[in-house]
Amino acid sequence: MKLALVTDAWQPQVNGVVTTLVELVQALRAGGDEVIVIEPGQFRTRPCPGYPGIDLALRPGSQVARMLERAQPDAVHIATEGPLGWAARRHCLRHGLAFSSAFHTKFPEILHAAVRLPVSWGYAFFRHFHRPSAGVMVPTQGVSRMLAGRGVRQLRDWTHGVDTRLFEFAPKPGEYAPLGRLARPVQLFVGRVSYEKNIQAFLELDLPGTKVVCGVGPVEGKLRARFPEVRWLGVLPRAELARVYAAADVFVFPSRADTFGLVMLEAMACGTPVAAYPVDGPTEVLAAAPSQTVGGVMHGDLRHAVQRALSIPRTSAREHAQRFSWDAAARQFRGYLVPARGLPQPQGARG
C-alpha cells in the first residue's frame, strides 16, 4: 500500500505528536508499506505565534496538490489541522478523494488558555475540519466520547505504543551524570513547557527531593524565574532522554488536557512509575484490569499520587508499558485507512 501522510507536526519539532507519527511511519515501512510524508520541512515556513520551535507552512495549497497528484497514493491520512492539513483536505474534496484524519491535540483548550478563545469556537472549527473524514482516529475512549458529544462523527479508537528497546529497563534509579548527585526522590516532568501542560501544579508541590523538568516552550522563562530550585534540562536527544527517565524515582504528569501522553509510557518502560490526575490520557495509559500490573497512580490530589507512586515496583511499571506495542498500533491504524478512490464520501464532505 502507498500512503500519503500529511502532517504539520514533524521533526525537528519535539512533542508527542511528532513522536507518534515518526514511530508509526517506521512501523508501517517495516511492515512493507510505502509511506510518503508531506511535512513542513518541504515548504517555506514561519514560526507558529506563541509557540517557538513549531514552524507552519506558508500558503502550501498548490504545492500540496502537486505532491498528492504526483504520488497517486492508495490512501491519504491527514494527521493535523494546520495549514498542510487544510491544503490536503481541500485537494481531496476537489478531486473526490476519500481520506482519514486524526485528533491528536486539544487545541481548543490550548487556545483558550493562551488567548482566551472560547473553547466552543475551537471545537466548531475542528468539527468542520473533520466532517468530510472517512474516519477520525482518536487516542482514547474518553476523547472519543468528548468529541462525539461535540458533534464529531466517524470516530475510531486508536492507541499508541512505546519503543521498549530504546527506553530500557533500569531496576533502580541511577545518577544522570550531567546533573550530578541529586536529593531523592527525583521527580521528573518531560514535555512541552506550555500553557496546557499545567506544569505549575507539579512545581508547586511541597515534596522532599528534587524536581527536574526536561523540555522547552512558551512559558519556560516565567516558570524558570518562579522556580529557580528546579533543575531545567531543555530538550535532549531521545537516547539521552531515556537515561533521564531511568534516573528518576517518579514521573509526574500534571496535564489535564493531553489526549494520550506518550511520555508516561516512555517513563514506565524505563521502570519509573507515574503520578497523574485521573483524566483522559492517564486514564487510558495507566488503567489496568484487576489481574494486570499497574504502572502508576491517578488521584485528584497530585501530591498524594506522587507519594503513592513511589511505592510501585519498577518491574510493575515496565510490565505495564510492555502492553503497548507500536507494531500493534500500526496494524490498528492501517485497518482504519480507506481507499482514496472508489469510496463514497461521508455526508457533508463538501463542507
ABEGO torsion letter per residue (X at the ends): XBBBBBBABBOABBBAAAAAAAAAAAAAAAAGBBBBBBBAAABBBBBBBGBBGBBBBBGAAAAAAAAAAAAGBABBBBABABAAAAAAAAAAAAAGBBBBBBBABBAAAAAAAAAGBBAAAAAAAAAAAAAABABBBBABAAAAAAAAAAGBBGBBBBBBBBBAAABBBBABBBBBAAAEBBBOBBBBBBEBBBAAAGAAAAAABBBBEBBBBBEBEAAAAAAAAABAABBBAEBBBAAAAAAAAAABABBBBABAABABGAAAAAAAAAGBBBBBBBBBGAAAAABBBAABBBABBBBABAAAAAAAAAABBAAAAAAAAAABBAAAAAAAAAAABBBABGBBBBBGAAX
